[in-house]
């Protein structure tokens, strides 16, 4: 592929601002002690840059120029560069236009999207806050396989395309942009939304929902939004992708003041591909992106739609057999150009909001002086108002979901899981809260085939001569989806050894306020296994710097995808699975479990006849807990058998043997259910999302005093024939 869209730096300009008094600026993070970094004007140190009118004026001039360059570069990329006639200028502005009104019209979906003026002002406030305090700005995506980028490389997904486009700009503004693509194939968002503050994060500025294929009812979307608003330290701007329920957003905005919007497709300005000859005259970013009826097959053809490569030979790593291309090229999965366009649409949202933020900053300080007065950029009052109104709001869509406790719509929940991706993977796994067995055993993370960064992938590089928008915003040529190196300007990775997943060295006993019931002893029969699909190896936090999917069995190591479904698995001989939950305030504890894995397949209990194999251990014949994760990993044939078992029967609890006993204990108090009670005590909240509520005590919330609690579960009475898998636990 060769195109001629080269640009000259002299035609675009460059960033020319620098701090002439840098060495005299106060050192350290002087905003860090204030709640939400809302430092007051009087608390800025002497000579802080925020108080320096000369600094601020020159900075804002350069910032405005960079925003304009970035917008023009994106227009150029899609064939709408200058010069233009007045008519052409009006038409191109519609491509990324954000409609601002009380209710959206029918046109916004093919343009940039919709919001209302108050919400967009809230987005600009968040950006002002990040710039004024040199804060992180965190964007999180929750959704299904199309949002995850299946069929493409992970770094080609639209969330990563947004990160790649905007991070150099945020970096110039003194802000670290962090984007997490936490979407998962084959699922909706409910399994993560129920523990949003942990599993999506508690410092989110913008959260996107893109799960219309797997979550079609308003209740699930409302839960996603509510937990995002309730759960973290912030109340993020909520942006719904096509298919998001407008009525949910409308009610949240009207009743709580939440900032909301709907994302458009940006296809209005894309030229139509007609045939193989004409397409070569189009800008590379637009080729095969939009076709008319006669040429529809061209846009659907995978050779045009996807651009991937699973491995690039390197002397230090010898993988197993690698596929020719990334899997998941389903007809409903967008290709790399579609993802790039969506990433550009989101970028335009941020560029427009940054422009508004800079305009506010300049207009106010011209009159009132520096620093910018608190009322224009502080966020705490806005956050508190949203949370308070949400807690008091009358029942709405979420409360109509009979498969979750009503209080899950109103109280902030934490969570732990073995699913990936998730932020801060070391501290958000179930293993991080598991009470170790008496010899210290806790299931281990999967081993990786290799560490460090991948070598450059030709599939992620622009073809020779293609217009490179990153060359404009970052003043250097970059790959289409380039992971930052350790010395990059906005590096999110400081070496694999410092970031790889491990079991934290937590002293679990210190969290327990009671003597452990002698009958509740952590079992030896659990391992990290597969929950429908298998977990990923590596550091899987859903960022552009993630190093995920490095397991030796992966047949496409360069795909980069983070979504994997792990669980802590055992059976009727595994004993108690014991966990320590911190800060239980609302008296609500739930678990997501499954009973669908193949029976008699637990490698930890192979050969056992008693719980924890106690008799053999007492005789000194077997050191069960000496087994390591590498010894008990589910092999490919066992995993296939388990997955086939899933397809045979998704009515999970009916598979449990009639003599099975399910038990759970909270702070030593054991509750015992037979199979009939187990079937009555679970709910199927979504496909494959089986929930059991272990505690729903409203009186705890009235006390207002958080507690640390020990929770344990087990199956017994059914030997190795009854598999149990815990993938999530939630509490609040």
FENNOR-V483046 format. One record per backbone hydrogen bond with DSSP energy under -0.5 kcal/mol. CO is the residue of the C=O (numbers start at 1). NH is the residue of the N-H. If there is no record, write none. Layout:
# FENNOR-V483046
co:CO nh:NH
co:CO nh:NH
This chain:
# FENNOR-V483046
co:1 nh:464
co:3 nh:5
co:8 nh:11
co:9 nh:12
co:9 nh:13
co:18 nh:20
co:19 nh:22
co:21 nh:24
co:22 nh:25
co:28 nh:30
co:29 nh:32
co:31 nh:34
co:34 nh:37
co:35 nh:38
co:37 nh:39
co:40 nh:43
co:40 nh:44
co:41 nh:44
co:45 nh:48
co:48 nh:51
co:49 nh:52
co:51 nh:53
co:52 nh:56
co:53 nh:57
co:54 nh:58
co:55 nh:59
co:56 nh:60
co:57 nh:61
co:58 nh:62
co:59 nh:63
co:60 nh:64
co:61 nh:65
co:62 nh:66
co:63 nh:67
co:64 nh:68
co:65 nh:69
co:66 nh:70
co:67 nh:71
co:68 nh:72
co:69 nh:73
co:70 nh:74
co:71 nh:75
co:72 nh:76
co:73 nh:77
co:74 nh:78
co:75 nh:80
co:76 nh:79
co:85 nh:89
co:86 nh:90
co:87 nh:91
co:88 nh:92
co:89 nh:93
co:90 nh:94
co:91 nh:94
co:92 nh:95
co:92 nh:96
co:97 nh:99
co:97 nh:112
co:97 nh:113
co:99 nh:101
co:99 nh:115
co:107 nh:110
co:108 nh:111
co:109 nh:265
co:110 nh:268
co:111 nh:266
co:112 nh:264
co:113 nh:99
co:114 nh:262
co:115 nh:101
co:116 nh:120
co:117 nh:121
co:118 nh:122
co:119 nh:123
co:120 nh:124
co:121 nh:125
co:122 nh:126
co:123 nh:127
co:124 nh:128
co:125 nh:129
co:126 nh:130
co:127 nh:131
co:128 nh:132
co:129 nh:133
co:130 nh:134
co:130 nh:135
co:131 nh:134
co:135 nh:176
co:137 nh:178
co:138 nh:205
co:138 nh:206
co:139 nh:180
co:140 nh:208
co:141 nh:182
co:142 nh:210
co:143 nh:184
co:144 nh:148
co:145 nh:149
co:145 nh:150
co:149 nh:152
co:153 nh:156
co:154 nh:157
co:157 nh:161
co:158 nh:162
co:159 nh:163
co:160 nh:164
co:161 nh:165
co:162 nh:166
co:163 nh:167
co:166 nh:170
co:167 nh:171
co:168 nh:172
co:169 nh:173
co:170 nh:175
co:171 nh:174
co:175 nh:177
co:176 nh:137
co:178 nh:139
co:179 nh:181
co:180 nh:141
co:180 nh:182
co:184 nh:187
co:189 nh:192
co:189 nh:193
co:190 nh:194
co:192 nh:195
co:193 nh:196
co:195 nh:198
co:195 nh:199
co:196 nh:200
co:196 nh:201
co:202 nh:233
co:205 nh:237
co:206 nh:140
co:207 nh:239
co:208 nh:142
co:209 nh:241
co:210 nh:144
co:211 nh:214
co:211 nh:215
co:217 nh:221
co:218 nh:222
co:219 nh:223
co:220 nh:224
co:221 nh:225
co:222 nh:226
co:223 nh:227
co:224 nh:228
co:225 nh:229
co:226 nh:230
co:227 nh:231
co:228 nh:232
co:234 nh:236
co:237 nh:207
co:237 nh:239
co:238 nh:240
co:238 nh:261
co:239 nh:209
co:240 nh:263
co:241 nh:244
co:244 nh:246
co:245 nh:249
co:246 nh:250
co:247 nh:251
co:248 nh:252
co:249 nh:253
co:250 nh:254
co:251 nh:255
co:252 nh:256
co:252 nh:257
co:252 nh:258
co:253 nh:257
co:258 nh:260
co:259 nh:238
co:260 nh:116
co:261 nh:240
co:262 nh:114
co:266 nh:269
co:267 nh:270
co:269 nh:271
co:273 nh:292
co:275 nh:279
co:277 nh:280
co:278 nh:281
co:279 nh:282
co:283 nh:286
co:283 nh:287
co:284 nh:287
co:286 nh:289
co:286 nh:290
co:290 nh:273
co:293 nh:296
co:295 nh:298
co:295 nh:299
co:296 nh:300
co:297 nh:301
co:301 nh:304
co:301 nh:305
co:302 nh:306
co:305 nh:336
co:310 nh:558
co:314 nh:317
co:317 nh:314
co:317 nh:319
co:327 nh:151
co:328 nh:330
co:330 nh:333
co:332 nh:334
co:335 nh:339
co:336 nh:340
co:337 nh:341
co:338 nh:342
co:339 nh:343
co:340 nh:344
co:341 nh:345
co:342 nh:346
co:343 nh:347
co:344 nh:348
co:345 nh:349
co:346 nh:350
co:347 nh:351
co:348 nh:352
co:349 nh:353
co:350 nh:354
co:351 nh:355
co:352 nh:356
co:353 nh:357
co:354 nh:358
co:355 nh:359
co:356 nh:360
co:357 nh:361
co:358 nh:362
co:359 nh:363
co:360 nh:364
co:361 nh:365
co:362 nh:366
co:363 nh:367
co:364 nh:367
co:364 nh:368
co:365 nh:369
co:373 nh:376
co:374 nh:377
co:374 nh:378
co:379 nh:383
co:380 nh:384
co:381 nh:385
co:382 nh:386
co:383 nh:387
co:384 nh:388
co:385 nh:389
co:386 nh:390
co:387 nh:391
co:388 nh:392
co:389 nh:393
co:390 nh:393
co:396 nh:400
co:397 nh:400
co:398 nh:401
co:400 nh:402
co:401 nh:404
co:405 nh:408
co:406 nh:409
co:407 nh:410
co:407 nh:411
co:413 nh:197
co:414 nh:731
co:416 nh:729
co:418 nh:566
co:420 nh:564
co:424 nh:427
co:424 nh:428
co:425 nh:428
co:428 nh:417
co:429 nh:432
co:430 nh:433
co:430 nh:434
co:433 nh:580
co:434 nh:436
co:437 nh:440
co:441 nh:437
co:456 nh:458
co:457 nh:460
co:458 nh:461
co:460 nh:480
co:460 nh:481
co:463 nh:466
co:464 nh:3
co:465 nh:5
co:467 nh:469
co:468 nh:471
co:468 nh:472
co:469 nh:472
co:469 nh:473
co:470 nh:474
co:470 nh:476
co:479 nh:482
co:485 nh:488
co:488 nh:491
co:495 nh:498
co:495 nh:499
co:496 nh:499
co:496 nh:500
co:502 nh:504
co:504 nh:506
co:506 nh:508
co:507 nh:510
co:508 nh:511
co:509 nh:512
co:517 nh:520
co:519 nh:521
co:521 nh:576
co:527 nh:529
co:527 nh:569
co:529 nh:567
co:530 nh:532
co:531 nh:533
co:533 nh:531
co:534 nh:565
co:537 nh:549
co:537 nh:550
co:538 nh:540
co:539 nh:541
co:539 nh:547
co:540 nh:421
co:540 nh:422
co:542 nh:181
co:543 nh:546
co:547 nh:539
co:550 nh:449
co:551 nh:554
co:555 nh:323
co:556 nh:559
co:559 nh:154
co:562 nh:564
co:564 nh:420
co:564 nh:566
co:565 nh:531
co:567 nh:529
co:567 nh:569
co:568 nh:726
co:569 nh:527
co:570 nh:724
co:571 nh:574
co:573 nh:612
co:574 nh:525
co:576 nh:523
co:576 nh:578
co:577 nh:713
co:578 nh:435
co:579 nh:581
co:579 nh:711
co:581 nh:709
co:583 nh:585
co:584 nh:707
co:587 nh:697
co:588 nh:732
co:589 nh:694
co:589 nh:695
co:590 nh:730
co:591 nh:593
co:591 nh:692
co:592 nh:727
co:592 nh:728
co:593 nh:690
co:594 nh:725
co:598 nh:601
co:601 nh:603
co:602 nh:605
co:605 nh:608
co:610 nh:613
co:611 nh:614
co:613 nh:617
co:614 nh:618
co:615 nh:619
co:616 nh:621
co:616 nh:622
co:617 nh:620
co:622 nh:624
co:623 nh:626
co:624 nh:627
co:628 nh:631
co:628 nh:632
co:629 nh:632
co:629 nh:633
co:635 nh:639
co:636 nh:640
co:637 nh:641
co:638 nh:642
co:639 nh:643
co:640 nh:644
co:641 nh:645
co:642 nh:646
co:643 nh:647
co:644 nh:648
co:645 nh:649
co:650 nh:652
co:652 nh:655
co:653 nh:656
co:657 nh:660
co:661 nh:716
co:662 nh:673
co:663 nh:714
co:664 nh:671
co:665 nh:667
co:665 nh:712
co:666 nh:669
co:668 nh:670
co:669 nh:666
co:671 nh:664
co:673 nh:662
co:674 nh:678
co:675 nh:679
co:676 nh:680
co:677 nh:681
co:679 nh:682
co:681 nh:693
co:683 nh:685
co:683 nh:691
co:686 nh:689
co:688 nh:690
co:689 nh:685
co:689 nh:686
co:689 nh:691
co:690 nh:593
co:691 nh:683
co:692 nh:591
co:692 nh:694
co:695 nh:589
co:696 nh:698
co:697 nh:700
co:697 nh:701
co:698 nh:701
co:698 nh:702
co:699 nh:703
co:700 nh:704
co:704 nh:706
co:707 nh:584
co:709 nh:581
co:709 nh:711
co:710 nh:667
co:711 nh:579
co:712 nh:665
co:713 nh:577
co:714 nh:663
co:716 nh:661
co:718 nh:721
co:719 nh:572
co:719 nh:722
co:720 nh:600
co:721 nh:723
co:724 nh:570
co:725 nh:594
co:725 nh:727
co:726 nh:568
co:727 nh:418
co:727 nh:419
co:728 nh:592
co:729 nh:416
co:730 nh:590
co:731 nh:414
co:732 nh:585
co:732 nh:586
